[in-house]
Amino acid sequence: MNISFKTLLVAQLFCSFIFASTGYAQTVGIVKTLSGNVQIMRAGATVNVVLGDKLFKADKLQTESNSSVGILFNDDTRVGAGPNTAFSIESYHFDIKSQQGQADISITNGTLALVGGKLTANNLDAVKVHTPTSTLAATCSTLSVKVDPIFKEVP
């Protein structure tokens, strides 16, 4: 069997593309609870959240009035957002073998509650919540934050 160098190069590039795109689209968590209307803004499109939706790095979520959402991340970190909350998953990485990683979540409006999972069990600074005026580390097992829509600050 005679395979040319060009054929091998094309095959290698194809495999690199497949594995790179799969890594990019890796889920970071799942919607476990849902009440009312919640939207995900992803890659320029806005869709309504349904129970069981997978979440990805860079997803932005918005809850409406009388709505809430609960997310279970891959490391068992739990995040809940109340009514009229806008937040995004800025970054998330969890290595199941080493139980190490990090997460950055930004909230621009509303209320967010967090219960730490394996990330905070192994590194107290691994999970950070960014507000318009500050950055909070989940250095304990729970963290809650409210961002005032008028002042855009943590009361």
N, C-alpha and C positions, 0 to 999 in steps of 0.2 A: 504494500500500500504506500503510495507516494503522495504525501501531503505537502503542498507548497508552503513556503514561508508566509506568503500573503494570506493564505487561507487560515493559518494558525493565528496570525495577527488579527484578522477580522473576528475570529472566534473568541480570542482573548478580550478584545474590545467589547464585544457583545456581552460576554459574561461579566465584565467590569461594570457595564451599564446596568445590567439586571441587579447585581448585588448592591450597587450604590443606590439605586432607586428604591430597593427594598428597605435598606437601612434608613433612608430618609422618611419613609412612610410608616415607621415603626410606631405602634400605639403606645401611649404613656399611661392611659387609664380608660375607665369606662363610666358612663352615667348610670348610677345605681338607684338614685331617687329623683323624682321629677314631679313638680306640681305647677300647674299653669303653663304659661308660654315662655320658653327660653329659646334663644337663637345662638347658633354658632356662626361666626364669620371665619371662613377658611378659604385661602387662596382667591380672595376677591368675591366669593359667593357667600350668601347668607341663607342658612337652612334652619328649619325648626328642629329642635332636639327631640328625640324620642328615647324612651327608656332603653338602655342597652347600647346606645351609640358609643362607638370607640372615639377616643380623643387623641389628638396628636400635638406634638410640639408646635407652638405658634398659633394654636387655636385661640380665638377670642370669643368669650361667652357674654351674653346679655340676658338678664332676667327682667321680665316685665313686672308691673305692680301685681301684688298677690301671687307671685311666682317664686319658686325656689328650685335649686338643683343640688344634688349630692354626687360627688365624684369619688371613685375609688381608684387611686393610682397603683401602679404595678408593685410598689414596695409596701402596700397597705396603708399609705397615708390617705387620710380622708379629708376632703374639702367640701364645705357647704356654703352656698351663696344664697342670701335672702333676696327680697324684692328689690327691684330697681338697682341691680348690681351689675357693673361692667368689670370683667377681669379677663386676664389672658395668661396662658401657659408660656412664659418666655423661654424657658429651657427646662429640660428634664432628662436625667440619665440615671439608670439604676442597673448595676451589674449584679445579676442574681447569684453568681458564684461568690464574689467578694462581699456582697451585701453593701457595697459602697456606691456613692453617686451624689447627685445634687439636683435641686429644683429651685427655680425662680418663678414666682407668680406675681403678676402686677394687678393691682386693683385701682381703678380710677374713680369709682363711685359705688356706694352701697356698703353691704356688710359681708364679711367672709369669716368663716370659722375653720380651723385646721386642727386635726388630730394627727400627730406624727406617727409614722410607720417605721420601717426598718432604716430609712435614711437618717432620721433624727436619733434613733437608738444607737447608731454607730458614730454619728458626728453631729454634735449639737448645732453646728453652723451650716449643715447641708441643705436646709430648706429656708428660703428667704421670701418674704412678702414685701413687695415694693409698693409704696403709696406715692402720690404726687409730691409729698414732702419728706418722706423718710423711708428707711429700709429696716424691716424687723426680721430678726432671726428667730426661728421656732426652737429656742433653746430649752424648751420644756415640752411636755407631751401635748399640750394644747395651746392654741393661740387664736385670738379673735380680734378683728379689726373692723372699724367703721370709718368710712371716708365720707365726710359731709359734702353733699353736692353743691352747696353754696360756696363754702370756703376751700374745698378740695384739700382738707387737712384732716389729720387724725385728731378727734376731740380728746 
